[in-house]
Amino acid sequence: MLSDRLLLILAAVGLVPIALSYGIAPSAILPGLIGVPVESAAQSQVFRAVMGLYLAMAAFWLAGAFGSGLRRVALWSLFVFMAGLAAGRIASLILDGWPGGVLFLYLGLEIVFGLLAAQALRRSS
């Protein structure tokens, strides 16, 4: 069983490369990674905003991992973040069909981390 602290650290560390893949060079990385061409400044801005959100969440989870006063709130945010992403991807599976391999991998990780966060919250209540 993972400790709450280790769960938050793993989620944060795992999210950073995903965040950077969306925002460092969207027009160079995203077509090959997820098959999405990024052809305008507006599209790059959207992906860089996603990167900023992901990095902010990772920083908050690390703050929760190292500050016990934030730990429960950080676990709730981890649960909501992962469950929300997984729910959106599942809706897309139903409405749009099967995604590419990396997106299916992301779905699996989101489900696992969401379930682990829910389990940690149940343990701590």
N, C-alpha and C positions, 0 to 999 in steps of 0.2 A: 504494500500500500504506500503510495506517495504521500509525503508530508505536504501540507498546504503550501509551505514555503517553496519546496522543490517544484510543485506543480506550477506555481506562479512564475518561477524562474524559467522552467522549461518552455512554458507558453510564450514568455517574453522573448527568450533567445530564439525560439523557432519562428516567431513572427517577424523579426527584424529582416532576415533575407527576403522574405516575401514582400515586405514593405519596400525594401530597396529595389526589388525587381520591378515593382510598379512605377517607381518615381525617379530613379537615378537617370535613366535614359529610355523613357517609354517608347519612343519611335524605333530604337534599336533592339530593345529586349522583348517587348510584348508580342510583336508579330511571330517570332520564333517560339516563344514560351506558351502563349495561349491563342495564337492565330488571330490577333486583333491588330489591324493596321492603325497606327497613330499618325495622322497626317496633318494635324493643325495644332496651333498653340492652345486652343480651347480644350482639345482632347488631352494634350500633355498636362494642362492645368488640372483637369479632373483626376488623372492618375497620380499626380503629385500631391493633390489634396488627400487622396486615399492613403498615400504613403505617410503623410503627416499624421493622419488619424491613427494608422496602425502603429507608428512609432510612439505617439502619445499614449496609446493603450499599453504598449510594451513598457514604457517608462512607469506608468501607473502600477502595472503588475509588479514591477521590480520594487517600487516604493512599498507596495503591500507585502512583498516577500521579506523586506528588510525592516519594515516598521509594523509591529504587531497591531498598532492602533488602526491601521488601514487594511489589515489582512482580510477581514470579512467583506468589506466593501469591494476590495480588489477581486475576491472570489466571485462576488455577485456580478461585477462587470465582466469578468472572464466568462461566466456562464451566459450572460445576456449577449455578449459579443459573438461567442461561438454558436450559440443556439440560433441567433438571428441570421448569421451567415449560412448555417446549415439549412435552416428553413427556406431561405431564399434559393439556395441551390436545389433543394428538393422540389420546390415549386417549378424551377426551371427544368428539372428533369421531366416533370409531368407535362409541362407546357411546350418545351422546346426540344426535348430529346436528349440523347446521351452527349455529354461534353467530351472534350479531349482528356487525355490521361492525367495531366497535372491537375486539372480542375476536379476530377473525380478523387484524386489523392487528397486535395484540400478538403473536400467534403468529408472524407473519412477522418481526417485529423480534427476537423471542427466537431464532428459528432463525439469522438473520443474525448477531446478536451472539455466539451460541454458536459458530458456525463461525469467526468472526473471532478469538475467544478461543482456539479450538483451533489455528488457524493460527499465532497469536502464540506459543503454547506450543511448537509444533513448531519454529518458528524459533529460539526461545531455548534449546532443549535441545542 
